[in-house]
Amino acid sequence: MLRRKLPGTDLDLSVVGMGCWAMGGLWWGDDVRDDVSQAAVERALDLGINWFDTAPLYGHGHADEVLVRALGSRKNDVILASKVGVRWDGEGQHARSDLTPAWIRADLEANLKRLGVETIDLLQIHWPCELETPLEESIGTLESLRKEGKFRYLGLCNYDAAELREAARWGHIDSLQTPYSMLRREFEAELQPQVLAFPNEDGTTRQLGVLAYEPLCRGLLTGKYTATHKFPDSDLRSHDERWQGPRFLKALTLVSRLGLVAKRRGVPVAALALAWVLRQPGMTLAIAGAKTPQQIDEHVQAVGLLDQADLWPEIDRLVASFRG
Ligand SMILES: NC(=O)c1ccc[n+]([C@@H]2O[C@H](COP(=O)([O-])OP(=O)(O)OC[C@H]3O[C@@H](n4cnc5c(N)ncnc54)[C@H](OP(=O)(O)O)[C@@H]3O)[C@@H](O)[C@H]2O)c1
């Protein structure tokens, strides 16, 4: 498995990481089974995936529990990326971002306990604060917790370019996690130039590491879904507008064209989609969600496609022809 260094850190990460959201068992339909999720984690380890992206949000911590069980003694050999700041309402139905110092501390402590580690390798703010807490206070609290050894590197998720610049005034930001795929490219407008020349504290610039989430557009970019597919209400894709109407049909047209290329090459569509993400300027790594070992088998095939020079002009033309 090919690895890349997260710029400015000593984290040497497989270019494809495993996303643990679905294994939390909430919002991803009725087919998530802990034993199969565990088998997927084990397959990921066997095939050289050396990092896992999880969060307290994922199934109210259930994803963490399944992940830890699956990793077993191999937990010490992998890099754990987790998140902080999301708080459920009393009913456990709705979640919002609470970045008050007290909640950051409480959430991180619970996270460390669930994961059974003293230090989290990469801790990321899950999304910008929905309360009035100034960013200076939140980042300041996180920097104190970093000094206490609770985590090593600090990332942000879902911050736009202005918020990212603001955060960098109050602490050292090590990564950004943001949505990116052939079908979702808003990253390219303002974030891409920014992460390629990210301001340092001393006025110089550096490259900021970027982790792409939803690189498969929640499974749309795998070729397995058709226009007539119906998700159960328990699956967040049942009310995702990318899966509805003309936009969905256009996406399916792109996927079927990708499918022809994939067939000719003898590779899965998912591998093409992941490799495309990994080839884009400013993208360091892709986090691919998986429910089964077979999906992991497909994801790792992205690596072999990265340097196939004769493949990319055709794929780039197809992607450019898609208007979402
Ligand atoms: N920071 C954030 O706010 C944020 C937000 C979203 C995601 N993330 C992270 O990024 C990770 C990846 O994003 P995501 O899971 O939302 O979307 P994704 O990786 O684009 O899609 C994952 C889903 O696609 C389907 N799939 C995956 N591989 C497949 C294959 N080879 N063949 C067929 N279907 C396949 C699976 O669902 P089915 O089998 O049911 O189709 C899987 O759960 C998450 O797990 C999470 O760690 C972070």
The ligand as a Tripos MOL2 file, in Angstrom:
@<TRIPOS>MOLECULE
LIG
   48    52     1     0     0
SMALL
NO_CHARGES

@<TRIPOS>ATOM
      1 N1        -15.7550   15.1150    8.8830 N.am      1 LIG1
      2 C1        -16.9740   14.9640    8.4390 C.2       1 LIG1
      3 O1        -17.8730   15.7880    8.6480 O.2       1 LIG1
      4 C2        -17.2770   13.7370    7.6150 C.ar      1 LIG1
      5 C3        -18.4710   13.6690    6.8490 C.ar      1 LIG1
      6 C4        -18.6740   12.5270    6.0930 C.ar      1 LIG1
      7 C5        -17.7650   11.4920    6.1180 C.ar      1 LIG1
      8 N2        -16.6330   11.5810    6.8910 N.ar      1 LIG1
      9 C6        -15.6340   10.4900    6.9570 C.3       1 LIG1
     10 O2        -15.3300   10.0560    5.6470 O.3       1 LIG1
     11 C7        -15.6350    8.6600    5.5120 C.3       1 LIG1
     12 C8        -16.0490    8.3790    4.0860 C.3       1 LIG1
     13 O3        -17.2480    9.0740    3.7450 O.3       1 LIG1
     14 P1        -18.6420    8.3360    3.6290 P.3       1 LIG1
     15 O4        -18.5310    7.0050    4.3160 O.co2     1 LIG1
     16 O5        -19.6940    9.2700    4.0520 O.co2     1 LIG1
     17 O6        -18.8340    8.1630    2.0630 O.3       1 LIG1
     18 P2        -18.0720    7.3190    0.9370 P.3       1 LIG1
     19 O7        -16.7580    6.8470    1.4200 O.co2     1 LIG1
     20 O8        -18.1060    8.1500   -0.2770 O.co2     1 LIG1
     21 O9        -19.0640    6.0810    0.7280 O.3       1 LIG1
     22 C9        -19.1190    5.0440    1.6540 C.3       1 LIG1
     23 C10       -20.2730    4.0990    1.3500 C.3       1 LIG1
     24 O10       -20.2780    3.7230   -0.0160 O.3       1 LIG1
     25 C11       -20.5920    2.3360   -0.1580 C.3       1 LIG1
     26 N3        -19.3810    1.6980   -0.7280 N.ar      1 LIG1
     27 C12       -18.0970    1.9040   -0.3250 C.ar      1 LIG1
     28 N4        -17.2430    1.1870   -1.0870 N.ar      1 LIG1
     29 C13       -17.9820    0.5290   -1.9730 C.ar      1 LIG1
     30 C14       -17.6640   -0.3670   -3.0220 C.ar      1 LIG1
     31 N5        -16.4060   -0.6940   -3.2950 N.pl3     1 LIG1
     32 N6        -18.6840   -0.8710   -3.7660 N.ar      1 LIG1
     33 C15       -19.9640   -0.5320   -3.5020 C.ar      1 LIG1
     34 N7        -20.3240    0.3180   -2.5120 N.ar      1 LIG1
     35 C16       -19.3450    0.8390   -1.7540 C.ar      1 LIG1
     36 C17       -20.8850    1.8120    1.2500 C.3       1 LIG1
     37 O11       -22.2860    1.9390    1.5200 O.3       1 LIG1
     38 P3        -23.3770    0.9130    0.8840 P.3       1 LIG1
     39 O12       -22.7190   -0.4190    0.7890 O.co2     1 LIG1
     40 O13       -24.5330    0.9790    1.7950 O.co2     1 LIG1
     41 O14       -23.7040    1.5090   -0.4650 O.co2     1 LIG1
     42 C18       -20.1340    2.8020    2.1270 C.3       1 LIG1
     43 O15       -20.6730    2.9090    3.4090 O.3       1 LIG1
     44 C19       -16.6850    8.4090    6.6060 C.3       1 LIG1
     45 O16       -16.8130    7.0330    6.9230 O.3       1 LIG1
     46 C20       -16.1340    9.2600    7.7130 C.3       1 LIG1
     47 O17       -15.0410    8.6090    8.3510 O.3       1 LIG1
     48 C21       -16.3800   12.6980    7.6280 C.ar      1 LIG1
@<TRIPOS>BOND
     1     1     2 1
     2     2     3 2
     3     2     4 1
     4     4     5 ar
     5     4    48 ar
     6     5     6 ar
     7     6     7 ar
     8     7     8 ar
     9     8     9 1
    10     8    48 ar
    11     9    10 1
    12     9    46 1
    13    10    11 1
    14    11    12 1
    15    11    44 1
    16    12    13 1
    17    13    14 1
    18    14    15 2
    19    14    16 1
    20    14    17 1
    21    17    18 1
    22    18    19 2
    23    18    20 1
    24    18    21 1
    25    21    22 1
    26    22    23 1
    27    23    24 1
    28    23    42 1
    29    24    25 1
    30    25    26 1
    31    25    36 1
    32    26    27 ar
    33    26    35 ar
    34    27    28 ar
    35    28    29 ar
    36    29    30 ar
    37    29    35 ar
    38    30    31 1
    39    30    32 ar
    40    32    33 ar
    41    33    34 ar
    42    34    35 ar
    43    36    37 1
    44    36    42 1
    45    37    38 1
    46    38    39 2
    47    38    40 1
    48    38    41 1
    49    42    43 1
    50    44    45 1
    51    44    46 1
    52    46    47 1
@<TRIPOS>SUBSTRUCTURE
     1 LIG1         1 GROUP 0 **** ****
